Amino acid sequence: MQDKSHPRPRAKKRWLILLVLPPAALTALGLIFWGQLRGLTAAQLLHYLPANLPLAALCLIGLHGLKSLSLVFPLAVLQVAGGLLLPTGWAFAVNLAGMLVSLSLPYGVGRFTGNQLWHWLCARFPRLRAIERFEAGNNLLFAAILRLVDVLPFDLVSWYLGSTGVAYGPYLLGSVIGNLADMVMNTWLGIALGDGLDWRQLFLWLVLKIISLLAARALNRKVNERCQKTE
């Protein structure tokens, strides 16, 4: 008699296909429109936004949401456009709000699809378990490091961290800390596009990166200590 406690291999394959389809479909759509998207600059993007500034700000935040499901459209273009279009304070506020949207949507997709795909990859490539072990005790720091290094697609990292079950609070805080330096510099670039960036601004970007890493380490330690006290 067949053991019903374990899914049949064919059912497992169908489940994996369902997990792969959402990110694969989004990537395919991004690649289809890649020719149009890759040449789009922040200045050109402004032509598609309403003349009314509050409405344009809302549209920019909405575009962050659409961008987060494309996997290929660069976040920097939207952030520079915010700096070009809006007054300084509003530019930073809108870009921060847009970044929160960009971080949350792919993470939610990852949580919805679950971690079966990640477990399947770990079974195929056992060395990935080392990443899983580090991530398990350092959710906030791990999210911050992935953003600070910035070698993987922004939205793919969000989807991965959501699919592996990282708690939303540490994920969001770590991701914001890790991406804050880039957001500040992209917004600043839009504000001062006519003058360009000088070495002092680039030095500030590097300092912000270092501060972000130190802040993420300190906050991660506090989160872990609080979790140990509640256990």
URSULMO-V441491 format. One record per pair of residues at least 12 apart in sequence whose C-alpha atoms are under 10 Angstrom apart, sorted by sequence separation. I is the first residue (numbers start at 1). J is the second residue. D is the distance in whole Angstrom. If there is no record, write none. Layout:
i=I j=J d=D
i=I j=J d=D
This chain:
i=63 j=75 d=10
i=79 j=91 d=8
i=82 j=94 d=7
i=83 j=95 d=8
i=146 j=158 d=10
i=185 j=197 d=9
i=189 j=201 d=9
i=79 j=92 d=9
i=82 j=95 d=6
i=119 j=132 d=10
i=158 j=171 d=9
i=188 j=201 d=9
i=46 j=60 d=10
i=64 j=78 d=7
i=81 j=95 d=9
i=118 j=132 d=10
i=143 j=157 d=8
i=158 j=172 d=9
i=45 j=60 d=10
i=63 j=78 d=8
i=64 j=79 d=9
i=79 j=94 d=9
i=80 j=95 d=9
i=143 j=158 d=9
i=79 j=95 d=6
i=82 j=98 d=10
i=185 j=201 d=8
i=61 j=78 d=9
i=78 j=95 d=8
i=79 j=96 d=9
i=158 j=175 d=9
i=185 j=202 d=8
i=60 j=78 d=7
i=61 j=79 d=10
i=143 j=161 d=8
i=157 j=175 d=10
i=60 j=79 d=9
i=76 j=95 d=10
i=79 j=98 d=9
i=142 j=161 d=9
i=185 j=204 d=9
i=75 j=95 d=10
i=78 j=98 d=9
i=79 j=99 d=9
i=184 j=204 d=10
i=185 j=205 d=7
i=60 j=81 d=8
i=61 j=82 d=10
i=78 j=99 d=10
i=154 j=175 d=10
i=184 j=205 d=8
i=60 j=82 d=7
i=139 j=161 d=9
i=183 j=205 d=10
i=75 j=98 d=9
i=143 j=166 d=9
i=181 j=204 d=9
i=182 j=205 d=7
i=185 j=208 d=10
i=75 j=99 d=8
i=142 j=166 d=10
i=181 j=205 d=6
i=182 j=206 d=10
i=184 j=208 d=9
i=57 j=82 d=8
i=154 j=179 d=10
i=180 j=205 d=10
i=181 j=206 d=8
i=56 j=82 d=9
i=135 j=161 d=9
i=139 j=165 d=10
i=140 j=166 d=9
i=144 j=170 d=9
i=148 j=174 d=10
i=181 j=207 d=9
i=182 j=208 d=9
i=75 j=102 d=9
i=139 j=166 d=6
i=140 j=167 d=9
i=143 j=170 d=8
i=144 j=171 d=8
i=147 j=174 d=8
i=148 j=175 d=9
i=181 j=208 d=5
i=182 j=209 d=8
i=57 j=85 d=9
i=136 j=164 d=9
i=138 j=166 d=10
i=139 j=167 d=8
i=140 j=168 d=10
i=142 j=170 d=9
i=143 j=171 d=6
i=144 j=172 d=9
i=146 j=174 d=9
i=147 j=175 d=6
i=148 j=176 d=10
i=150 j=178 d=9
i=180 j=208 d=8
i=181 j=209 d=6
i=56 j=85 d=9
i=57 j=86 d=8
i=135 j=164 d=9
i=136 j=165 d=9
i=139 j=168 d=10
i=140 j=169 d=8
i=141 j=170 d=8
i=142 j=171 d=8
i=143 j=172 d=8
i=144 j=173 d=8
i=145 j=174 d=8
i=146 j=175 d=8
i=147 j=176 d=8
i=148 j=177 d=9
i=149 j=178 d=9
i=150 j=179 d=9
i=179 j=208 d=10
i=180 j=209 d=8
i=181 j=210 d=9
i=56 j=86 d=9
i=68 j=98 d=10
i=136 j=166 d=8
i=139 j=169 d=9
i=140 j=170 d=5
i=141 j=171 d=9
i=143 j=173 d=8
i=144 j=174 d=4
i=145 j=175 d=8
i=147 j=177 d=8
i=148 j=178 d=5
i=149 j=179 d=9
i=178 j=208 d=9
i=179 j=209 d=9
i=181 j=211 d=9
i=64 j=95 d=9
i=67 j=98 d=10
i=68 j=99 d=9
i=135 j=166 d=8
i=139 j=170 d=6
i=140 j=171 d=6
i=143 j=174 d=5
i=144 j=175 d=5
i=147 j=178 d=5
i=148 j=179 d=6
i=177 j=208 d=10
i=178 j=209 d=7
i=181 j=212 d=8
i=45 j=77 d=8
i=46 j=78 d=10
i=53 j=85 d=8
i=54 j=86 d=9
i=132 j=164 d=8
i=138 j=170 d=9
i=139 j=171 d=6
i=140 j=172 d=8
i=141 j=173 d=9
i=142 j=174 d=8
i=143 j=175 d=5
i=144 j=176 d=8
i=145 j=177 d=9
i=146 j=178 d=8
i=147 j=179 d=6
i=148 j=180 d=9
i=150 j=182 d=10
i=177 j=209 d=9
i=178 j=210 d=10
i=180 j=212 d=8
i=40 j=73 d=9
i=44 j=77 d=10
i=45 j=78 d=8
i=53 j=86 d=7
i=57 j=90 d=8
i=61 j=94 d=7
i=64 j=97 d=9
i=65 j=98 d=7
i=68 j=101 d=8
i=69 j=102 d=8
i=138 j=171 d=10
i=139 j=172 d=10
i=140 j=173 d=7
i=141 j=174 d=6
i=142 j=175 d=9
i=143 j=176 d=9
i=144 j=177 d=6
i=145 j=178 d=6
i=146 j=179 d=9
i=147 j=180 d=9
i=148 j=181 d=8
i=178 j=211 d=10
i=179 j=212 d=9
i=38 j=72 d=9
i=40 j=74 d=10
i=42 j=76 d=9
i=43 j=77 d=9
i=51 j=85 d=10
i=53 j=87 d=10
i=57 j=91 d=8
i=60 j=94 d=8
i=61 j=95 d=7
i=64 j=98 d=5
i=65 j=99 d=9
i=67 j=101 d=10
i=68 j=102 d=5
i=139 j=173 d=10
i=140 j=174 d=5
i=141 j=175 d=9
i=143 j=177 d=9
i=144 j=178 d=4
i=145 j=179 d=9
i=147 j=181 d=10
i=148 j=182 d=9
i=177 j=211 d=9
i=178 j=212 d=6
i=37 j=72 d=9
i=38 j=73 d=7
i=41 j=76 d=10
i=42 j=77 d=5
i=43 j=78 d=10
i=46 j=81 d=7
i=60 j=95 d=8
i=61 j=96 d=9
i=62 j=97 d=10
i=63 j=98 d=8
i=64 j=99 d=7
i=65 j=100 d=9
i=66 j=101 d=9
i=67 j=102 d=7
i=68 j=103 d=7
i=71 j=106 d=9
i=139 j=174 d=8
i=140 j=175 d=8
i=143 j=178 d=7
i=144 j=179 d=8
i=147 j=182 d=9
i=177 j=212 d=6
i=178 j=213 d=7
i=34 j=70 d=10
i=37 j=73 d=6
i=38 j=74 d=8
i=41 j=77 d=6
i=42 j=78 d=7
i=45 j=81 d=7
i=46 j=82 d=9
i=49 j=85 d=10
i=54 j=90 d=10
i=57 j=93 d=10
i=58 j=94 d=8
i=61 j=97 d=7
i=62 j=98 d=7
i=64 j=100 d=9
i=65 j=101 d=6
i=66 j=102 d=8
i=68 j=104 d=9
i=69 j=105 d=8
i=70 j=106 d=10
i=138 j=174 d=10
i=141 j=177 d=9
i=142 j=178 d=10
i=143 j=179 d=10
i=144 j=180 d=10
i=176 j=212 d=9
i=177 j=213 d=8
i=30 j=67 d=9
i=33 j=70 d=9
i=37 j=74 d=9
i=40 j=77 d=8
i=41 j=78 d=9
i=42 j=79 d=8
i=43 j=80 d=9
i=44 j=81 d=9
i=53 j=90 d=10
i=57 j=94 d=6
i=60 j=97 d=10
i=61 j=98 d=5
i=64 j=101 d=6
i=65 j=102 d=5
i=68 j=105 d=7
i=69 j=106 d=7
i=140 j=177 d=9
i=141 j=178 d=9
i=177 j=214 d=10
i=178 j=215 d=9
i=34 j=72 d=7
i=42 j=80 d=6
i=43 j=81 d=7
i=46 j=84 d=8
i=57 j=95 d=9
i=60 j=98 d=7
i=61 j=99 d=8
i=63 j=101 d=10
i=64 j=102 d=6
i=65 j=103 d=9
i=67 j=105 d=10
i=68 j=106 d=6
i=140 j=178 d=10
i=174 j=212 d=9
i=177 j=215 d=8
i=178 j=216 d=8
i=30 j=69 d=9
i=31 j=70 d=9
i=33 j=72 d=9
i=34 j=73 d=8
i=38 j=77 d=10
i=41 j=80 d=9
i=42 j=81 d=5
i=46 j=85 d=7
i=58 j=97 d=10
i=59 j=98 d=10
i=61 j=100 d=9
i=62 j=101 d=8
i=63 j=102 d=9
i=64 j=103 d=9
i=65 j=104 d=9
i=66 j=105 d=9
i=68 j=107 d=10
i=174 j=213 d=9
i=177 j=216 d=7
i=29 j=69 d=9
i=30 j=70 d=5
i=31 j=71 d=9
i=33 j=73 d=9
i=41 j=81 d=8
i=42 j=82 d=8
i=58 j=98 d=9
i=61 j=101 d=7
i=62 j=102 d=9
i=65 j=105 d=7
i=69 j=109 d=9
i=176 j=216 d=10
i=29 j=70 d=7
i=30 j=71 d=6
i=31 j=72 d=7
i=42 j=83 d=9
i=43 j=84 d=8
i=57 j=98 d=10
i=61 j=102 d=9
i=64 j=105 d=10
i=65 j=106 d=9
i=174 j=215 d=9
i=175 j=216 d=9
i=26 j=68 d=10
i=27 j=69 d=8
i=28 j=70 d=9
i=29 j=71 d=9
i=30 j=72 d=6
i=31 j=73 d=10
i=42 j=84 d=8
i=43 j=85 d=9
i=118 j=160 d=8
i=174 j=216 d=6
i=26 j=69 d=6
i=27 j=70 d=6
i=28 j=71 d=9
i=29 j=72 d=9
i=30 j=73 d=7
i=42 j=85 d=10
i=117 j=160 d=10
i=173 j=216 d=9
i=174 j=217 d=9
i=25 j=69 d=10
i=26 j=70 d=6
i=27 j=71 d=6
i=28 j=72 d=10
i=25 j=70 d=9
i=26 j=71 d=7
i=27 j=72 d=7
i=114 j=159 d=10
i=115 j=160 d=9
i=118 j=163 d=7
i=119 j=164 d=9
i=174 j=219 d=9
i=23 j=69 d=9
i=26 j=72 d=9
i=110 j=156 d=9
i=113 j=159 d=9
i=114 j=160 d=10
i=115 j=161 d=9
i=117 j=163 d=8
i=118 j=164 d=7
i=170 j=216 d=10
i=173 j=219 d=9
i=174 j=220 d=8
i=22 j=69 d=10
i=23 j=70 d=9
i=24 j=71 d=10
i=110 j=157 d=10
i=111 j=158 d=10
i=112 j=159 d=10
i=115 j=162 d=8
i=116 j=163 d=8
i=117 j=164 d=9
i=173 j=220 d=10
i=23 j=71 d=9
i=106 j=154 d=9
i=107 j=155 d=8
i=110 j=158 d=8
i=111 j=159 d=8
i=114 j=162 d=8
i=115 j=163 d=5
i=116 j=164 d=9
i=106 j=155 d=6
i=107 j=156 d=9
i=109 j=158 d=9
i=110 j=159 d=4
i=111 j=160 d=9
i=113 j=162 d=9
i=114 j=163 d=5
i=115 j=164 d=5
i=170 j=219 d=9
i=105 j=155 d=9
i=106 j=156 d=8
i=107 j=157 d=8
i=108 j=158 d=9
i=109 j=159 d=6
i=110 j=160 d=6
i=111 j=161 d=8
i=112 j=162 d=8
i=113 j=163 d=7
i=114 j=164 d=7
i=115 j=165 d=7
i=170 j=220 d=8
i=103 j=154 d=8
i=104 j=155 d=9
i=106 j=157 d=9
i=107 j=158 d=5
i=108 j=159 d=7
i=109 j=160 d=9
i=110 j=161 d=7
i=111 j=162 d=5
i=112 j=163 d=7
i=113 j=164 d=10
i=114 j=165 d=8
i=102 j=154 d=9
i=103 j=155 d=7
i=106 j=158 d=5
i=107 j=159 d=5
i=110 j=162 d=4
i=111 j=163 d=5
i=102 j=155 d=7
i=105 j=158 d=8
i=106 j=159 d=5
i=107 j=160 d=7
i=108 j=161 d=10
i=109 j=162 d=7
i=110 j=163 d=4
i=111 j=164 d=8
i=170 j=223 d=8
i=103 j=157 d=9
i=104 j=158 d=8
i=105 j=159 d=8
i=106 j=160 d=9
i=107 j=161 d=7
i=108 j=162 d=6
i=109 j=163 d=8
i=110 j=164 d=8
i=111 j=165 d=7
i=103 j=158 d=6
i=104 j=159 d=9
i=106 j=161 d=9
i=107 j=162 d=4
i=108 j=163 d=8
i=110 j=165 d=8
i=111 j=166 d=9
i=102 j=158 d=9
i=103 j=159 d=9
i=106 j=162 d=8
i=107 j=163 d=7
i=111 j=167 d=10
i=105 j=162 d=10
i=106 j=163 d=10
i=107 j=164 d=10
i=111 j=168 d=10
i=104 j=162 d=9
i=107 j=165 d=10
i=107 j=166 d=9
i=108 j=168 d=9
i=149 j=209 d=10
i=107 j=168 d=8
i=148 j=209 d=7
i=148 j=210 d=9
i=104 j=168 d=9
i=107 j=171 d=9
i=148 j=212 d=8
i=107 j=172 d=9
i=148 j=213 d=8
i=104 j=171 d=10
i=145 j=212 d=9
i=103 j=171 d=9
i=104 j=172 d=8
i=144 j=212 d=8
i=145 j=213 d=7
i=103 j=172 d=7
i=144 j=213 d=7
i=144 j=215 d=10
i=145 j=216 d=8
i=100 j=172 d=8
i=103 j=175 d=8
i=141 j=213 d=8
i=144 j=216 d=6
i=145 j=217 d=10
i=100 j=173 d=10
i=103 j=176 d=8
i=141 j=214 d=10
i=143 j=216 d=9
i=144 j=217 d=9
i=141 j=215 d=9
i=142 j=216 d=9
i=100 j=175 d=9
i=141 j=216 d=5
i=142 j=217 d=9
i=99 j=175 d=10
i=100 j=176 d=8
i=140 j=216 d=7
i=141 j=217 d=6
i=144 j=220 d=10
i=99 j=176 d=8
i=140 j=217 d=8
i=141 j=218 d=9
i=138 j=216 d=10
i=140 j=218 d=10
i=141 j=219 d=8
i=142 j=220 d=9
i=74 j=153 d=9
i=75 j=154 d=8
i=138 j=217 d=9
i=140 j=219 d=8
i=141 j=220 d=6
i=73 j=153 d=10
i=74 j=154 d=9
i=75 j=155 d=10
i=96 j=176 d=9
i=99 j=179 d=9
i=140 j=220 d=5
i=141 j=221 d=9
i=72 j=153 d=7
i=73 j=154 d=10
i=74 j=155 d=10
i=99 j=180 d=9
i=139 j=220 d=8
i=140 j=221 d=9
i=71 j=153 d=7
i=72 j=154 d=9
i=73 j=155 d=10
i=138 j=220 d=6
i=23 j=106 d=9
i=71 j=154 d=7
i=72 j=155 d=8
i=96 j=179 d=10
i=137 j=220 d=9
i=138 j=221 d=8
i=140 j=223 d=8
i=71 j=155 d=6
i=72 j=156 d=10
i=96 j=180 d=8
i=99 j=183 d=8
i=137 j=221 d=10
i=139 j=223 d=9
i=140 j=224 d=10
i=70 j=155 d=8
i=71 j=156 d=7
i=138 j=223 d=9
i=139 j=224 d=9
i=23 j=109 d=9
i=68 j=154 d=8
i=69 j=155 d=7
i=70 j=156 d=10
i=71 j=157 d=10
i=137 j=223 d=10
i=138 j=224 d=8
i=22 j=109 d=8
i=23 j=110 d=9
i=68 j=155 d=6
i=69 j=156 d=9
i=96 j=183 d=8
i=137 j=224 d=7
i=22 j=110 d=10
i=67 j=155 d=9
i=68 j=156 d=9
i=71 j=159 d=10
i=95 j=183 d=7
i=96 j=184 d=9
i=95 j=184 d=9
i=23 j=113 d=10
i=68 j=158 d=9
i=69 j=159 d=10
i=19 j=110 d=9
i=22 j=113 d=8
i=68 j=159 d=10
i=92 j=183 d=8
i=95 j=186 d=9
i=96 j=187 d=10
i=21 j=113 d=10
i=92 j=184 d=7
i=95 j=187 d=7
i=19 j=112 d=9
i=20 j=113 d=9
i=91 j=184 d=10
i=94 j=187 d=10
i=19 j=113 d=6
i=92 j=186 d=10
i=18 j=113 d=8
i=19 j=114 d=8
i=92 j=187 d=7
i=19 j=115 d=9
i=91 j=187 d=7
i=92 j=188 d=9
i=16 j=113 d=10
i=19 j=116 d=8
i=20 j=117 d=8
i=91 j=188 d=9
i=15 j=113 d=10
i=19 j=117 d=7
i=18 j=117 d=10
i=88 j=187 d=8
i=91 j=190 d=9
i=16 j=116 d=7
i=17 j=117 d=9
i=88 j=188 d=8
i=91 j=191 d=8
i=15 j=116 d=8
i=16 j=117 d=6
i=83 j=184 d=10
i=86 j=187 d=10
i=15 j=117 d=9
i=83 j=185 d=10
i=88 j=190 d=10
i=79 j=182 d=9
i=80 j=183 d=9
i=83 j=186 d=8
i=84 j=187 d=8
i=88 j=191 d=7
i=12 j=116 d=9
i=16 j=120 d=8
i=79 j=183 d=7
i=80 j=184 d=10
i=82 j=186 d=9
i=83 j=187 d=5
i=84 j=188 d=9
i=86 j=190 d=9
i=87 j=191 d=8
i=79 j=184 d=9
i=80 j=185 d=9
i=81 j=186 d=9
i=82 j=187 d=7
i=83 j=188 d=6
i=84 j=189 d=8
i=85 j=190 d=8
i=86 j=191 d=8
i=76 j=182 d=8
i=79 j=185 d=9
i=80 j=186 d=5
i=81 j=187 d=8
i=82 j=188 d=10
i=83 j=189 d=7
i=84 j=190 d=4
i=85 j=191 d=8
i=75 j=182 d=10
i=76 j=183 d=8
i=79 j=186 d=6
i=80 j=187 d=5
i=82 j=189 d=10
i=83 j=190 d=4
i=84 j=191 d=5
i=12 j=120 d=10
i=75 j=183 d=9
i=78 j=186 d=9
i=79 j=187 d=5
i=80 j=188 d=8
i=81 j=189 d=9
i=82 j=190 d=7
i=83 j=191 d=5
i=84 j=192 d=8
i=76 j=185 d=9
i=77 j=186 d=8
i=78 j=187 d=9
i=79 j=188 d=9
i=80 j=189 d=6
i=81 j=190 d=6
i=82 j=191 d=8
i=83 j=192 d=8
i=84 j=193 d=7
i=76 j=186 d=6
i=77 j=187 d=10
i=79 j=189 d=9
i=80 j=190 d=4
i=81 j=191 d=9
i=83 j=193 d=9
i=84 j=194 d=10
i=75 j=186 d=9
i=76 j=187 d=8
i=79 j=190 d=8
i=80 j=191 d=8
i=78 j=190 d=10
i=80 j=192 d=10
i=76 j=189 d=10
i=77 j=190 d=9
i=80 j=193 d=9
i=76 j=190 d=10
i=27 j=156 d=10
i=23 j=155 d=10
i=23 j=156 d=8
i=23 j=159 d=8
i=19 j=163 d=10
i=43 j=190 d=9
i=42 j=190 d=8
i=43 j=193 d=10
